[in-house]
Amino acid sequence: MALVKVYITLKPTLLDAQGRVVQNALASMGYDGVKQVRVGKYLEMQLDGEGDTLRKQVAEMCDRLLANPVIENYRFEVGE
């Protein structure tokens, strides 16, 4: 069984409104050194399979459901 970690973020050209809210909140708390915040999604999945077949399956999951490829980028790591 493989542990897959998926990281999903907005594409860099898109405004991250949620990240801006977090940045402003941090500034209001006195953390003025925070220049930019980008908010994303993190998922962990345990899957049967291995190698290229597993990687292809995870990429398909990301393209079809987990991420919106029009506005989001994703990457994933496969571990034990």
C-alpha positions as CSV (number, residue, x, y, z in Angstrom):
1,M,0.0,0.0,0.0
2,A,1.3,3.4,-0.9
3,L,0.8,6.7,0.9
4,V,0.2,9.5,-1.6
5,K,0.5,13.2,-0.6
6,V,-1.2,15.6,-3.0
7,Y,-0.5,19.4,-3.0
8,I,-2.9,21.7,-4.9
9,T,-2.3,25.4,-5.3
10,L,-3.8,28.2,-7.4
11,K,-1.8,29.0,-10.5
12,P,0.6,31.9,-9.8
13,T,-1.2,34.3,-12.2
14,L,-4.5,34.1,-10.2
15,L,-5.4,36.3,-7.3
16,D,-5.6,34.3,-4.1
17,A,-8.3,36.1,-2.1
18,Q,-8.2,33.7,0.8
19,G,-4.4,34.1,1.0
20,R,-4.9,37.9,1.0
21,V,-7.3,37.6,4.0
22,V,-4.8,35.5,5.9
23,Q,-2.0,38.0,5.1
24,N,-4.0,40.9,6.3
25,A,-5.0,39.1,9.5
26,L,-1.3,38.3,10.2
27,A,-0.4,42.0,9.6
28,S,-3.1,43.1,12.0
29,M,-1.6,40.7,14.6
30,G,1.8,42.5,14.1
31,Y,3.4,40.1,11.6
32,D,4.4,42.8,9.1
33,G,7.1,40.8,7.5
34,V,4.6,38.5,5.7
35,K,4.7,39.7,2.1
36,Q,2.5,37.1,0.4
37,V,0.3,34.2,1.5
38,R,-1.0,31.5,-1.0
39,V,-3.6,29.1,0.4
40,G,-3.9,25.6,-1.1
41,K,-5.2,22.1,-0.4
42,Y,-3.3,19.1,1.0
43,L,-4.6,15.5,0.7
44,E,-3.3,12.2,1.9
45,M,-4.5,8.9,0.3
46,Q,-3.6,5.3,0.9
47,L,-3.8,3.4,-2.4
48,D,-3.0,-0.1,-3.6
49,G,-0.6,-0.2,-6.5
50,E,2.9,0.9,-7.4
51,G,5.2,2.5,-10.0
52,D,4.0,4.2,-13.2
53,T,0.5,2.6,-13.0
54,L,-0.1,4.2,-9.5
55,R,1.3,7.6,-10.6
56,K,-0.9,7.6,-13.7
57,Q,-3.9,6.8,-11.6
58,V,-3.2,9.6,-9.1
59,A,-2.6,12.1,-11.9
60,E,-6.0,11.1,-13.4
61,M,-7.7,11.5,-10.0
62,C,-6.2,15.0,-9.8
63,D,-7.2,16.0,-13.3
64,R,-10.8,14.6,-13.0
65,L,-11.8,15.5,-9.4
66,L,-9.2,16.7,-6.9
67,A,-7.9,19.8,-8.7
68,N,-9.3,22.2,-11.3
69,P,-6.6,22.2,-14.0
70,V,-7.9,25.4,-15.4
71,I,-7.0,27.4,-12.2
72,E,-4.9,25.1,-10.1
73,N,-1.6,23.3,-10.3
74,Y,-0.9,20.1,-8.4
75,R,2.0,17.8,-7.5
76,F,2.1,14.6,-5.6
77,E,4.6,12.4,-3.8
78,V,4.3,8.6,-3.5
79,G,5.7,6.9,-0.4
80,E,5.4,3.8,1.7
